Amino acid sequence: MIRQNIQLADAAKEAGIVDAGDYATFQDYGYQGLYGGLKLKDVHRQKGLGKGQKLVDYIGSTELAANLFRTTQTEDKLRRDEVKWKKKAYQMHYEVGTTVRRTIEELGGVMPENLPAVESIKKIEEKEKLLDKK
């Protein structure tokens, strides 16, 4: 997911999103599309995450896949449509997010904001390292 976010940031930069504030807004548009209007801070609160806890570290495979699909498709569409205007990029990210959400709904899946937070991937990795040492 980290690598994909870097690629998405590169595509967003090509679309005119150059500063951190604009990129945060761009990301929030994608989250709002996927999470039924919720901004990242709202998703954090709903899942009981605190400051410094990254959403991506506390989501299961279903939610991770939805976010990965949202980011890959937004990146591809930004490049394919040669978007060069940040407001168009914001709207596109929102629309891709809503399309992914609609697909989940059509399949009868659980909406991502209703999926529970899972144990931090970092904690799981630490446990695995401890087990490997034994």
C-alpha positions as CSV (number, residue, x, y, z in Angstrom):
1,M,0.0,0.0,0.0
2,I,2.9,2.3,0.7
3,R,4.3,1.9,-2.8
4,Q,0.9,2.5,-4.3
5,N,0.4,5.7,-2.3
6,I,3.7,6.9,-3.7
7,Q,2.5,6.2,-7.2
8,L,-0.8,7.9,-6.5
9,A,1.0,10.9,-5.1
10,D,3.1,11.1,-8.3
11,A,0.0,11.0,-10.5
12,A,-1.7,13.6,-8.3
13,K,1.4,15.9,-8.6
14,E,1.1,15.6,-12.4
15,A,-2.6,16.7,-12.0
16,G,-1.5,19.9,-10.2
17,I,-1.6,18.8,-6.6
18,V,1.8,20.0,-5.4
19,D,1.6,20.9,-1.7
20,A,0.9,18.8,1.3
21,G,-2.4,20.6,2.1
22,D,-3.7,19.9,-1.4
23,Y,-2.6,16.3,-1.2
24,A,-4.4,15.9,2.1
25,T,-7.6,17.3,0.6
26,F,-7.2,15.0,-2.4
27,Q,-6.8,12.0,-0.1
28,D,-9.9,13.0,1.9
29,Y,-12.0,13.1,-1.3
30,G,-11.1,9.5,-2.0
31,Y,-11.9,8.5,1.6
32,Q,-15.2,10.4,1.4
33,G,-16.2,8.5,-1.7
34,L,-15.2,5.1,-0.3
35,Y,-16.4,5.7,3.3
36,G,-19.8,7.2,2.5
37,G,-18.9,10.8,3.1
38,L,-16.6,10.3,6.0
39,K,-13.2,12.1,6.0
40,L,-10.1,10.3,7.2
41,K,-10.4,11.9,10.7
42,D,-14.0,10.6,10.9
43,V,-13.0,7.1,9.9
44,H,-10.2,7.2,12.6
45,R,-12.8,8.2,15.2
46,Q,-15.3,5.6,14.2
47,K,-12.7,2.9,14.4
48,G,-11.4,4.1,17.7
49,L,-7.9,5.0,16.4
50,G,-5.8,7.5,18.2
51,K,-3.4,10.1,17.1
52,G,-0.4,8.7,15.4
53,Q,-2.2,5.5,14.5
54,K,-2.4,5.1,10.7
55,L,-5.6,3.7,9.3
56,V,-3.7,1.3,6.9
57,D,-2.0,-0.4,9.9
58,Y,-5.4,-1.3,11.5
59,I,-7.5,-2.5,8.6
60,G,-8.1,-6.1,7.5
61,S,-7.6,-7.6,4.1
62,T,-11.1,-6.7,2.8
63,E,-10.8,-3.0,3.7
64,L,-7.2,-2.9,2.5
65,A,-8.2,-4.4,-0.9
66,A,-11.0,-1.7,-1.2
67,N,-8.5,1.0,-0.5
68,L,-5.9,-0.4,-2.8
69,F,-8.4,-0.7,-5.6
70,R,-9.5,2.9,-5.0
71,T,-5.9,4.2,-5.2
72,T,-4.8,2.1,-8.2
73,Q,-7.9,3.0,-10.2
74,T,-7.6,6.7,-9.3
75,E,-3.9,6.7,-10.3
76,D,-4.7,5.0,-13.6
77,K,-7.6,7.3,-14.4
78,L,-5.6,10.5,-13.6
79,R,-2.9,9.4,-16.0
80,R,-5.2,8.0,-18.7
81,D,-7.4,11.1,-18.7
82,E,-4.3,13.3,-18.4
83,V,-5.9,15.4,-15.6
84,K,-4.0,18.7,-15.1
85,W,-6.4,20.5,-12.8
86,K,-6.5,19.7,-9.1
87,K,-10.2,20.2,-8.6
88,K,-10.8,17.7,-11.4
89,A,-8.4,15.3,-9.6
90,Y,-10.3,15.8,-6.3
91,Q,-13.6,15.0,-8.0
92,M,-12.1,12.0,-9.8
93,H,-10.8,10.5,-6.6
94,Y,-14.2,10.9,-5.0
95,E,-16.0,9.3,-7.9
96,V,-13.6,6.3,-8.0
97,G,-14.2,5.9,-4.2
98,T,-17.9,6.0,-4.7
99,T,-17.7,3.5,-7.5
100,V,-15.7,1.1,-5.3
101,R,-18.2,1.6,-2.6
102,R,-21.1,0.9,-4.9
103,T,-19.4,-2.3,-6.1
104,I,-19.0,-3.5,-2.5
105,E,-22.7,-2.7,-1.9
106,E,-23.8,-4.6,-5.1
107,L,-21.9,-7.6,-3.9
108,G,-23.6,-7.5,-0.5
109,G,-20.4,-6.6,1.3
110,V,-19.9,-4.7,4.5
111,M,-19.3,-1.0,4.0
112,P,-15.7,-0.2,5.0
113,E,-16.6,2.2,7.8
114,N,-18.5,-0.7,9.4
115,L,-15.6,-3.1,9.4
116,P,-13.8,-3.3,12.7
117,A,-10.3,-2.1,13.3
118,V,-7.9,-5.1,13.6
119,E,-4.7,-5.6,15.5
120,S,-1.9,-3.3,14.2
121,I,0.1,-4.9,11.5
122,K,3.2,-3.6,13.3
123,K,2.2,-5.5,16.5
124,I,1.7,-8.7,14.4
125,E,5.1,-8.3,12.9
126,E,6.7,-7.8,16.3
127,K,5.0,-11.0,17.6
128,E,6.3,-12.9,14.5
129,K,9.8,-11.7,15.2
130,L,9.6,-12.9,18.8
131,L,8.3,-16.3,17.6
132,D,11.1,-16.6,15.1
133,K,13.7,-16.0,17.8
134,K,12.3,-18.9,19.9
